[in-house]
Amino acid sequence: GRLNADNARFLLLAVLIALYMLCGAAVFSAIELPGERRAKQRWEERLQNFTRRHNLSRAELRDFLREYEEASVAGIRVDDIRPRWDFTGAFYFVGTVVSTIGFGMTTPATVGGKIFLIFYGLIGCAGTILFFNLFLERLITVIAYVMKSCHERQLRRKGVLPNVSRRGSGTSEADSLAGWKPSVYYVMLILCVASLIISCCASAMYTPIEGWSYFDSLYFCFVAFSTIGFGDLVSSQNTHYESQGLYRFGNFVFILMGVCCIYSLFNVISIVIKQSINWILKKLDCRCCHRCQRKLFRSRRNVVMPGNVRSRRNISIETDVVNESDTDGRRLSGEMISMKDFLASNKVSLAIMQKQLSETANGYPRQMSSKQNGFSGGVGALAIMNNRLAETSVDR
């Protein structure tokens, strides 16, 4: 049933995600682990040289570094940066909270702030997700309208749609294209192009202002727009910028547009993934059906089967779901044939057998031809068999 199909889809998706995570972990470990080991070795050498040069113990130096880490969590940095908890910094923080980006460069340190964040984020994240869903609906509507208009123009060029006047065109076009829907692959391509354009434009702004390389800017755009939010690169953190107000406004607009487009793209990609999973399950089910059918035909080659068995090439998920009767549904299931099925498929033979049994029991056997052909009479089933063989021989 539908529940079993949903469970199979869920289990297959869970297995694929687990395999995807294992492969990703193996790739990232192979790429990043050597660099981490080299960086740790360089740090140990610098730490050892520093303690020797300034005649400090390793324990004292490590205690000092731990204090700096605590200060860094509170928002203190070596370089001069803007205050984290002024109004603009707090507004930037709540933006990362409700959008679920969560860079991590600013976090509440007080108990009151942490308690307030729990309730604030609960409502804010829910409201923002609702906004993203409504944005996705309207975006898909606009894309579908544009694609439908382009499709109508193509049909007019090919002569499929008549070029009628504008007054009557609305009804005729609506009737001719009532069932038309845009392909999910075209929608995915459009969203990919839109996300790429926004990311490239935002990277062109971040590169000169933040001092990042263009690749780092693209990396930041994906991490921020996808709401992953590692926090290794964060925009708008310096004290002063050229045209600071304009830059912060542009930063806000790019992040908002990028998050909306990437969120919409993720939803469309999830539809494609679901279709791929359904295709895999369909292939697996078809193979299982073919194998079970071959085994059934081999094991029951000499067994009486109900009539009108469907050919093997017509078996599929769709045809198996809609069966002509319960009898058809059991033909390929390997179950024993019930008496009801046997009677339904052998009505004519049983009627003839019943008539012959009645005639033999009443002493009025079927009149044989003058030529007995060597067949002797009998009683009951033996008589019926002899009469049938005699008739066959006479007909020949």
TORTOR-462438 format. One record per residue (C-alpha): x, y, z; residue in one letter. Coordinates in steps of 0.25 Angstrom, whole numbers, plus 5000, padded with zeros to 4 digits. Layout:
R,X,Y,Z,a
...
END
This chain:
R,5000,5000,5000,g
R,5004,5015,5000,r
R,5009,5013,5015,l
R,5019,5002,5010,n
R,5023,5011,4998,a
R,5026,5023,5008,d
R,5033,5014,5017,n
R,5042,5009,5006,a
R,5045,5023,5001,r
R,5048,5028,5015,f
R,5058,5016,5017,l
R,5065,5018,5004,l
R,5066,5032,5006,l
R,5072,5030,5020,a
R,5082,5020,5014,v
R,5086,5029,5003,l
R,5088,5041,5013,i
R,5097,5032,5022,a
R,5105,5028,5010,l
R,5106,5042,5005,y
R,5111,5047,5019,m
R,5121,5035,5020,l
R,5127,5039,5006,c
R,5127,5054,5010,g
R,5134,5051,5023,a
R,5145,5042,5016,a
R,5147,5053,5005,v
R,5148,5064,5015,f
R,5157,5056,5024,s
R,5167,5053,5013,a
R,5167,5067,5009,i
R,5168,5075,5022,e
R,5175,5065,5032,l
R,5189,5067,5026,p
R,5187,5082,5027,g
R,5182,5082,5041,e
R,5194,5073,5045,r
R,5204,5083,5038,r
R,5197,5095,5045,a
R,5198,5088,5059,k
R,5213,5085,5057,q
R,5216,5099,5053,r
R,5208,5104,5065,w
R,5216,5095,5075,e
R,5229,5100,5069,e
R,5225,5114,5071,r
R,5220,5112,5085,l
R,5233,5105,5089,q
R,5241,5116,5083,n
R,5233,5127,5090,f
R,5234,5120,5103,t
R,5249,5119,5102,r
R,5251,5133,5097,r
R,5243,5140,5108,h
R,5247,5130,5119,n
R,5232,5125,5121,l
R,5227,5112,5125,s
R,5217,5105,5116,r
R,5207,5104,5127,a
R,5207,5119,5129,e
R,5206,5122,5114,l
R,5194,5112,5112,r
R,5187,5118,5124,d
R,5188,5132,5117,f
R,5184,5126,5104,l
R,5171,5120,5110,r
R,5168,5134,5116,e
R,5169,5140,5102,y
R,5160,5129,5097,e
R,5149,5133,5107,e
R,5151,5148,5103,a
R,5149,5144,5088,s
R,5136,5137,5091,v
R,5131,5150,5098,a
R,5134,5157,5085,g
R,5148,5163,5088,i
R,5158,5162,5077,r
R,5173,5166,5075,v
R,5169,5175,5063,d
R,5160,5187,5064,d
R,5146,5183,5061,i
R,5133,5189,5063,r
R,5125,5187,5076,p
R,5117,5174,5075,r
R,5105,5178,5084,w
R,5102,5192,5079,d
R,5089,5193,5072,f
R,5094,5191,5058,t
R,5102,5179,5063,g
R,5090,5173,5071,a
R,5081,5175,5058,f
R,5092,5167,5050,y
R,5091,5156,5061,f
R,5076,5155,5061,v
R,5077,5154,5046,g
R,5086,5142,5047,t
R,5077,5136,5057,v
R,5063,5137,5050,v
R,5070,5133,5037,s
R,5076,5121,5044,t
R,5090,5125,5039,i
R,5096,5126,5052,g
R,5110,5130,5049,f
R,5115,5129,5063,g
R,5124,5141,5064,m
R,5114,5147,5073,t
R,5107,5139,5084,t
R,5099,5143,5097,p
R,5109,5142,5109,a
R,5098,5145,5120,t
R,5088,5136,5126,v
R,5077,5146,5122,g
R,5082,5147,5108,g
R,5082,5132,5106,k
R,5068,5130,5112,i
R,5062,5141,5103,f
R,5069,5135,5091,l
R,5062,5122,5093,i
R,5048,5128,5092,f
R,5052,5139,5082,y
R,5058,5128,5073,g
R,5046,5119,5074,l
R,5036,5129,5069,i
R,5046,5136,5059,g
R,5051,5124,5052,c
R,5037,5119,5050,a
R,5032,5132,5045,g
R,5044,5133,5035,t
R,5042,5119,5030,i
R,5027,5122,5027,l
R,5032,5135,5020,f
R,5042,5126,5012,f
R,5031,5116,5008,n
R,5021,5128,5004,l
R,5033,5134,4996,f
R,5035,5120,4989,l
R,5020,5119,4985,e
R,5021,5133,4979,r
R,5034,5131,4972,l
R,5029,5118,4966,i
R,5016,5125,4961,t
R,5024,5136,4954,v
R,5034,5125,4948,i
R,5022,5117,4943,a
R,5015,5129,4937,y
R,5027,5133,4930,v
R,5030,5119,4925,m
R,5015,5117,4921,k
R,5016,5130,4913,s
R,5028,5126,4906,c
R,5022,5112,4903,h
R,5010,5119,4897,e
R,5019,5127,4887,r
R,5026,5115,4883,q
R,5012,5108,4880,l
R,5007,5120,4872,r
R,5020,5120,4864,r
R,5018,5105,4861,k
R,5003,5108,4857,g
R,4997,5099,4868,v
R,4990,5111,4875,l
R,4982,5121,4866,p
R,4986,5135,4866,n
R,4972,5141,4871,v
R,4969,5154,4876,s
R,4972,5159,4890,r
R,4958,5159,4895,r
R,4955,5144,4892,g
R,4969,5140,4894,s
R,4968,5138,4909,g
R,4958,5127,4908,t
R,4964,5119,4897,s
R,4978,5119,4902,e
R,4973,5115,4916,a
R,4966,5104,4910,d
R,4977,5099,4901,s
R,4988,5100,4912,l
R,4979,5096,4924,a
R,4987,5084,4927,g
R,5001,5089,4924,w
R,5011,5090,4935,k
R,5026,5095,4935,p
R,5036,5084,4937,s
R,5043,5084,4950,v
R,5057,5083,4943,y
R,5054,5096,4936,y
R,5050,5102,4949,v
R,5063,5097,4956,m
R,5072,5102,4945,l
R,5065,5116,4946,i
R,5068,5116,4961,l
R,5082,5111,4959,c
R,5085,5123,4950,v
R,5078,5133,4959,a
R,5086,5128,4971,s
R,5099,5128,4963,l
R,5096,5143,4958,i
R,5093,5148,4972,i
R,5106,5141,4978,s
R,5115,5146,4967,c
R,5109,5160,4969,c
R,5111,5159,4984,a
R,5125,5154,4983,s
R,5129,5166,4974,a
R,5124,5175,4986,m
R,5131,5167,4997,y
R,5144,5165,4990,t
R,5149,5180,4990,p
R,5142,5184,5003,i
R,5145,5172,5012,e
R,5159,5169,5006,g
R,5155,5155,5003,w
R,5159,5147,4990,s
R,5148,5145,4980,y
R,5148,5130,4983,f
R,5147,5133,4998,d
R,5135,5143,4995,s
R,5128,5132,4987,l
R,5130,5122,4998,y
R,5124,5132,5008,f
R,5112,5134,4999,c
R,5109,5119,4999,f
R,5111,5117,5014,v
R,5103,5129,5017,a
R,5092,5127,5007,f
R,5090,5113,5010,s
R,5089,5116,5025,t
R,5101,5107,5028,i
R,5108,5119,5035,g
R,5122,5113,5039,f
R,5126,5127,5044,g
R,5140,5126,5039,d
R,5137,5138,5029,l
R,5127,5148,5034,v
R,5123,5161,5026,s
R,5122,5175,5032,s
R,5130,5173,5044,q
R,5141,5184,5043,n
R,5139,5197,5050,t
R,5139,5206,5038,h
R,5136,5204,5023,y
R,5135,5213,5012,e
R,5120,5217,5010,s
R,5117,5209,5022,q
R,5102,5211,5022,g
R,5101,5207,5007,l
R,5110,5195,5009,y
R,5102,5190,5021,r
R,5089,5192,5013,f
R,5095,5184,5001,g
R,5100,5173,5010,n
R,5086,5172,5016,f
R,5079,5171,5002,v
R,5089,5161,4997,f
R,5088,5152,5009,i
R,5072,5153,5008,l
R,5071,5150,4993,m
R,5082,5139,4994,g
R,5075,5132,5005,v
R,5062,5132,4998,c
R,5067,5127,4985,c
R,5076,5116,4991,i
R,5064,5112,5000,y
R,5055,5111,4988,s
R,5066,5103,4980,l
R,5067,5093,4992,f
R,5053,5091,4991,n
R,5053,5088,4976,v
R,5065,5079,4977,i
R,5058,5071,4988,s
R,5047,5069,4978,i
R,5057,5064,4968,v
R,5063,5055,4979,i
R,5049,5049,4982,k
R,5047,5046,4967,q
R,5060,5039,4966,s
R,5057,5031,4979,i
R,5043,5027,4973,n
R,5050,5023,4960,w
R,5060,5014,4967,i
R,5049,5008,4975,l
R,5041,5005,4962,k
R,5053,4998,4956,k
R,5056,4990,4968,l
R,5041,4986,4969,d
R,5041,4983,4954,c
R,5053,4974,4956,r
R,5047,4967,4968,c
R,5034,4965,4960,c
R,5041,4959,4948,h
R,5049,4949,4957,r
R,5037,4945,4965,c
R,5029,4942,4953,q
R,5041,4934,4947,r
R,5042,4926,4959,k
R,5026,4924,4960,l
R,5026,4919,4945,f
R,5037,4909,4948,r
R,5031,4903,4960,s
R,5017,4903,4955,r
R,5020,4899,4940,r
R,5011,4886,4941,n
R,5001,4892,4950,v
R,4987,4896,4946,v
R,4986,4911,4946,m
R,4974,4920,4945,p
R,4971,4925,4931,g
R,4976,4937,4924,n
R,4989,4939,4931,v
R,4995,4952,4927,r
R,5008,4952,4919,s
R,5021,4955,4926,r
R,5024,4968,4918,r
R,5012,4975,4923,n
R,5015,4974,4938,i
R,5019,4987,4944,s
R,5017,4995,4957,i
R,5005,5002,4950,e
R,4998,4989,4945,t
R,5001,4982,4958,d
R,4994,4992,4966,v
R,4981,4992,4957,v
R,4977,4977,4956,n
R,4965,4972,4948,e
R,4960,4964,4960,s
R,4966,4957,4973,d
R,4968,4945,4965,t
R,4978,4953,4956,d
R,4985,4958,4968,g
R,4988,4944,4973,r
R,4993,4938,4960,r
R,5007,4943,4962,l
R,5007,4943,4977,s
R,5011,4928,4978,g
R,4999,4925,4986,e
R,4991,4912,4984,m
R,4979,4913,4975,i
R,4966,4913,4983,s
R,4953,4906,4979,m
R,4946,4919,4975,k
R,4958,4922,4965,d
R,4957,4908,4960,f
R,4942,4908,4957,l
R,4943,4922,4951,a
R,4953,4918,4941,s
R,4947,4904,4937,n
R,4932,4906,4937,k
R,4931,4900,4923,v
R,4939,4887,4926,s
R,4932,4885,4939,l
R,4918,4887,4933,a
R,4921,4876,4923,i
R,4927,4867,4933,m
R,4915,4869,4942,q
R,4905,4865,4931,k
R,4913,4853,4927,q
R,4914,4848,4942,l
R,4899,4850,4943,s
R,4896,4842,4930,e
R,4905,4831,4935,t
R,4899,4830,4949,a
R,4885,4830,4943,n
R,4888,4819,4933,g
R,4887,4827,4921,y
R,4901,4828,4916,p
R,4905,4836,4904,r
R,4901,4829,4891,q
R,4914,4824,4884,m
R,4916,4823,4870,s
R,4916,4810,4863,s
R,4930,4809,4862,k
R,4935,4807,4877,q
R,4950,4808,4873,n
R,4954,4798,4883,g
R,4950,4806,4895,f
R,4942,4798,4906,s
R,4931,4804,4914,g
R,4932,4807,4929,g
R,4926,4814,4940,v
R,4928,4828,4946,g
R,4940,4835,4943,a
R,4946,4824,4935,l
R,4934,4824,4926,a
R,4935,4839,4924,i
R,4949,4838,4920,m
R,4946,4826,4910,n
R,4935,4834,4904,n
R,4944,4846,4902,r
R,4955,4838,4896,l
R,4944,4832,4887,a
R,4939,4845,4882,e
R,4952,4850,4879,t
R,4956,4838,4871,s
R,4942,4839,4864,v
R,4944,4854,4860,d
R,4958,4851,4855,r
END
